[in-house]
Amino acid sequence: MDRLRVGIALFNAERYLAAHEPLEERWLDDPAGEREACLQGLIQASAAVYKSRRGNDDGAGGLAEGARAYLTDCSVVDVGPLRAWLEEVAADPAVGRETDPPKLRLDGDAVGVRDLAPAEIAAAAEAVAEADDDELITAAAGYAERDVADGDATSPFVALAREWVCDQPPVVRQRLREHVERRSMRESDVEGLFE
């Protein structure tokens, strides 16, 4: 699973706080002396947008300036338009509330949530659940991850998690709740039977 793709897809879906999680996990996977500045810049850019949208001008401006510095050398992600946008936000943090950052391009493509593989969808749903402190989506993401690991990439959890991360329609949340309740009940029915 490519956590960079997951983070970029979440960023492009305007889930800036959630995008921070997979990017940071990818960054932390590298040894301390070998961590990519580009990843640090993407993490800070996500935080800058998030803070800007919340009206924290001081935090947004400082993070935008720091992110720009880290993003000077990115070979895989096209960050030129993002660096220009961050420069504007650093100069005037209100820009971050008034305009959207440009979409990030990975190897030339603006990766969206619908472009993610099933394992990446599970990771994206987990990041969204953590950002939103949402126990239902955390459980659904866990079931999606288990299903993918068990070879069922087309499970209802994977399909519904994709829709939830993309649009968050209430009907999808209700369906996820029903599936989580059924799976949880089924697991508790057999718990301890073979001990």
C-alpha positions as a Markdown table, in Angstrom:
| # | Residue | x | y | z |
|---|---|---|---|---|
| 1 | Met | 0.0 | 0.0 | 0.0 |
| 2 | Asp | 1.3 | 3.4 | -0.9 |
| 3 | Arg | 0.6 | 5.9 | 1.9 |
| 4 | Leu | 1.9 | 8.8 | -0.3 |
| 5 | Arg | -1.0 | 8.0 | -2.7 |
| 6 | Val | -3.5 | 7.9 | 0.1 |
| 7 | Gly | -2.3 | 11.2 | 1.6 |
| 8 | Ile | -2.4 | 12.9 | -1.8 |
| 9 | Ala | -5.8 | 11.5 | -2.6 |
| 10 | Leu | -7.2 | 12.8 | 0.7 |
| 11 | Phe | -5.5 | 16.2 | 0.2 |
| 12 | Asn | -7.1 | 16.4 | -3.3 |
| 13 | Ala | -10.5 | 15.4 | -1.7 |
| 14 | Glu | -10.1 | 18.4 | 0.7 |
| 15 | Arg | -9.7 | 16.1 | 3.7 |
| 16 | Tyr | -6.6 | 18.0 | 4.9 |
| 17 | Leu | -6.5 | 16.8 | 8.5 |
| 18 | Ala | -6.9 | 13.2 | 7.4 |
| 19 | Ala | -4.3 | 13.6 | 4.7 |
| 20 | His | -1.7 | 14.4 | 7.3 |
| 21 | Glu | -2.0 | 10.9 | 8.9 |
| 22 | Pro | -0.8 | 8.7 | 6.0 |
| 23 | Leu | 1.8 | 11.2 | 5.0 |
| 24 | Glu | 3.2 | 11.3 | 8.5 |
| 25 | Glu | 3.2 | 7.5 | 8.7 |
| 26 | Arg | 5.1 | 7.3 | 5.5 |
| 27 | Trp | 7.6 | 9.9 | 6.7 |
| 28 | Leu | 8.1 | 8.1 | 10.0 |
| 29 | Asp | 8.7 | 4.8 | 8.3 |
| 30 | Asp | 12.0 | 6.2 | 7.0 |
| 31 | Pro | 15.1 | 6.3 | 9.3 |
| 32 | Ala | 15.5 | 9.7 | 11.0 |
| 33 | Gly | 18.5 | 10.7 | 8.9 |
| 34 | Glu | 16.9 | 9.7 | 5.6 |
| 35 | Arg | 13.4 | 11.3 | 5.8 |
| 36 | Glu | 12.3 | 13.1 | 2.7 |
| 37 | Ala | 11.9 | 16.8 | 3.0 |
| 38 | Cys | 9.2 | 16.6 | 0.4 |
| 39 | Leu | 7.0 | 14.5 | 2.7 |
| 40 | Gln | 7.6 | 17.0 | 5.6 |
| 41 | Gly | 6.5 | 19.8 | 3.3 |
| 42 | Leu | 3.3 | 17.9 | 2.3 |
| 43 | Ile | 2.5 | 17.3 | 5.9 |
| 44 | Gln | 3.0 | 21.0 | 6.8 |
| 45 | Ala | 1.0 | 22.1 | 3.7 |
| 46 | Ser | -1.9 | 19.9 | 4.8 |
| 47 | Ala | -1.7 | 21.4 | 8.3 |
| 48 | Ala | -1.4 | 24.9 | 6.8 |
| 49 | Val | -4.6 | 24.5 | 4.8 |
| 50 | Tyr | -6.4 | 23.0 | 7.8 |
| 51 | Lys | -5.4 | 25.8 | 10.1 |
| 52 | Ser | -6.3 | 28.4 | 7.5 |
| 53 | Arg | -9.8 | 26.9 | 7.1 |
| 54 | Arg | -10.2 | 27.1 | 10.9 |
| 55 | Gly | -9.2 | 30.8 | 11.0 |
| 56 | Asn | -5.8 | 30.3 | 12.6 |
| 57 | Asp | -3.9 | 32.9 | 10.5 |
| 58 | Asp | -0.7 | 32.8 | 12.6 |
| 59 | Gly | -0.5 | 29.0 | 12.4 |
| 60 | Ala | -1.4 | 28.9 | 8.7 |
| 61 | Gly | 1.1 | 31.5 | 7.7 |
| 62 | Gly | 4.0 | 29.9 | 9.6 |
| 63 | Leu | 3.2 | 26.4 | 8.3 |
| 64 | Ala | 2.8 | 27.7 | 4.8 |
| 65 | Glu | 6.3 | 29.3 | 4.9 |
| 66 | Gly | 7.8 | 26.2 | 6.4 |
| 67 | Ala | 6.1 | 23.9 | 3.9 |
| 68 | Arg | 7.4 | 26.0 | 1.0 |
| 69 | Ala | 11.0 | 25.6 | 2.2 |
| 70 | Tyr | 10.6 | 21.8 | 2.5 |
| 71 | Leu | 9.0 | 21.5 | -0.9 |
| 72 | Thr | 11.9 | 22.9 | -2.9 |
| 73 | Asp | 13.0 | 19.4 | -4.1 |
| 74 | Cys | 10.2 | 17.0 | -4.9 |
| 75 | Ser | 10.8 | 14.6 | -7.7 |
| 76 | Val | 7.7 | 12.5 | -7.6 |
| 77 | Val | 5.0 | 15.0 | -6.6 |
| 78 | Asp | 4.5 | 18.1 | -8.7 |
| 79 | Val | 4.5 | 20.8 | -6.1 |
| 80 | Gly | 5.2 | 23.9 | -8.2 |
| 81 | Pro | 1.6 | 25.2 | -8.1 |
| 82 | Leu | 1.3 | 24.3 | -4.4 |
| 83 | Arg | 4.5 | 26.2 | -3.5 |
| 84 | Ala | 3.1 | 29.3 | -5.3 |
| 85 | Trp | -0.2 | 29.0 | -3.4 |
| 86 | Leu | 1.7 | 28.5 | -0.1 |
| 87 | Glu | 3.7 | 31.7 | -0.9 |
| 88 | Glu | 0.5 | 33.6 | -1.2 |
| 89 | Val | -0.8 | 32.1 | 2.1 |
| 90 | Ala | 2.4 | 33.0 | 3.9 |
| 91 | Ala | 2.1 | 36.6 | 2.7 |
| 92 | Asp | -1.6 | 36.8 | 3.5 |
| 93 | Pro | -3.2 | 33.9 | 5.4 |
| 94 | Ala | -6.7 | 35.0 | 4.4 |
| 95 | Val | -5.8 | 33.6 | 0.9 |
| 96 | Gly | -6.1 | 30.1 | 2.5 |
| 97 | Arg | -9.7 | 30.7 | 3.4 |
| 98 | Glu | -10.6 | 32.3 | 0.2 |
| 99 | Thr | -9.0 | 30.0 | -2.4 |
| 100 | Asp | -8.5 | 26.2 | -2.6 |
| 101 | Pro | -5.0 | 24.9 | -2.9 |
| 102 | Pro | -4.1 | 23.3 | -6.2 |
| 103 | Lys | -4.6 | 19.5 | -6.7 |
| 104 | Leu | -1.5 | 17.5 | -6.1 |
| 105 | Arg | -0.1 | 15.4 | -8.9 |
| 106 | Leu | 1.7 | 12.2 | -8.4 |
| 107 | Asp | 3.7 | 11.1 | -11.5 |
| 108 | Gly | 1.6 | 13.5 | -13.5 |
| 109 | Asp | -1.8 | 12.4 | -12.3 |
| 110 | Ala | -4.1 | 14.2 | -9.8 |
| 111 | Val | -4.9 | 11.1 | -7.6 |
| 112 | Gly | -8.4 | 11.0 | -6.2 |
| 113 | Val | -10.0 | 8.7 | -3.7 |
| 114 | Arg | -11.7 | 6.7 | -6.4 |
| 115 | Asp | -8.2 | 5.9 | -7.9 |
| 116 | Leu | -7.1 | 4.2 | -4.7 |
| 117 | Ala | -6.7 | 0.4 | -4.5 |
| 118 | Pro | -8.8 | -1.5 | -1.9 |
| 119 | Ala | -6.0 | -1.5 | 0.8 |
| 120 | Glu | -5.5 | 2.2 | 0.2 |
| 121 | Ile | -9.2 | 2.8 | 0.7 |
| 122 | Ala | -9.1 | 1.1 | 4.0 |
| 123 | Ala | -6.2 | 3.3 | 5.0 |
| 124 | Ala | -7.9 | 6.4 | 3.8 |
| 125 | Ala | -11.1 | 5.5 | 5.7 |
| 126 | Glu | -9.0 | 4.9 | 8.8 |
| 127 | Ala | -7.3 | 8.4 | 8.5 |
| 128 | Val | -10.7 | 10.1 | 8.0 |
| 129 | Ala | -12.1 | 8.2 | 11.0 |
| 130 | Glu | -9.1 | 9.3 | 13.1 |
| 131 | Ala | -9.4 | 12.9 | 12.0 |
| 132 | Asp | -13.1 | 13.0 | 12.7 |
| 133 | Asp | -12.8 | 10.9 | 15.9 |
| 134 | Asp | -15.5 | 8.6 | 14.5 |
| 135 | Glu | -15.8 | 5.2 | 16.1 |
| 136 | Leu | -18.2 | 3.8 | 13.5 |
| 137 | Ile | -15.9 | 4.6 | 10.6 |
| 138 | Thr | -12.9 | 3.3 | 12.6 |
| 139 | Ala | -14.7 | -0.1 | 12.9 |
| 140 | Ala | -15.7 | -0.1 | 9.3 |
| 141 | Ala | -12.1 | 0.7 | 8.2 |
| 142 | Gly | -10.8 | -2.1 | 10.3 |
| 143 | Tyr | -13.2 | -4.6 | 8.7 |
| 144 | Ala | -12.3 | -3.3 | 5.3 |
| 145 | Glu | -8.6 | -3.8 | 6.0 |
| 146 | Arg | -9.3 | -7.3 | 7.3 |
| 147 | Asp | -11.4 | -8.2 | 4.3 |
| 148 | Val | -8.7 | -7.0 | 1.9 |
| 149 | Ala | -6.1 | -9.0 | 3.8 |
| 150 | Asp | -8.3 | -12.0 | 3.5 |
| 151 | Gly | -8.5 | -11.6 | -0.2 |
| 152 | Asp | -12.0 | -10.0 | -0.4 |
| 153 | Ala | -11.2 | -6.6 | -2.1 |
| 154 | Thr | -14.9 | -6.2 | -3.1 |
| 155 | Ser | -16.4 | -6.6 | 0.3 |
| 156 | Pro | -19.2 | -4.2 | 1.2 |
| 157 | Phe | -16.9 | -2.5 | 3.7 |
| 158 | Val | -14.4 | -1.6 | 1.0 |
| 159 | Ala | -17.1 | -0.3 | -1.4 |
| 160 | Leu | -18.9 | 1.7 | 1.3 |
| 161 | Ala | -15.7 | 3.0 | 2.8 |
| 162 | Arg | -14.8 | 4.4 | -0.6 |
| 163 | Glu | -18.1 | 6.2 | -0.9 |
| 164 | Trp | -17.9 | 7.5 | 2.6 |
| 165 | Val | -14.4 | 9.0 | 2.1 |
| 166 | Cys | -15.5 | 10.6 | -1.2 |
| 167 | Asp | -18.9 | 12.1 | -0.3 |
| 168 | Gln | -20.0 | 11.1 | 3.2 |
| 169 | Pro | -23.7 | 10.6 | 2.3 |
| 170 | Pro | -26.0 | 9.7 | 5.2 |
| 171 | Val | -27.3 | 6.6 | 3.5 |
| 172 | Val | -23.7 | 5.2 | 3.3 |
| 173 | Arg | -23.1 | 5.9 | 6.9 |
| 174 | Gln | -26.4 | 4.0 | 7.8 |
| 175 | Arg | -25.3 | 1.1 | 5.6 |
| 176 | Leu | -21.9 | 1.0 | 7.2 |
| 177 | Arg | -23.6 | 1.0 | 10.6 |
| 178 | Glu | -25.7 | -2.0 | 9.6 |
| 179 | His | -22.7 | -3.9 | 8.3 |
| 180 | Val | -20.6 | -3.1 | 11.3 |
| 181 | Glu | -23.4 | -4.3 | 13.7 |
| 182 | Arg | -23.9 | -7.5 | 11.7 |
| 183 | Arg | -20.2 | -8.3 | 11.6 |
| 184 | Ser | -19.7 | -7.5 | 15.2 |
| 185 | Met | -22.7 | -9.6 | 16.2 |
| 186 | Arg | -21.5 | -12.5 | 14.1 |
| 187 | Glu | -18.0 | -12.3 | 15.7 |
| 188 | Ser | -19.4 | -12.2 | 19.2 |
| 189 | Asp | -21.7 | -15.2 | 18.5 |
| 190 | Val | -18.7 | -17.4 | 17.9 |
| 191 | Glu | -16.3 | -15.8 | 20.4 |
| 192 | Gly | -15.0 | -18.4 | 22.9 |
| 193 | Leu | -16.7 | -21.4 | 21.3 |
| 194 | Phe | -13.4 | -23.1 | 20.5 |
| 195 | Glu | -11.4 | -22.3 | 23.6 |
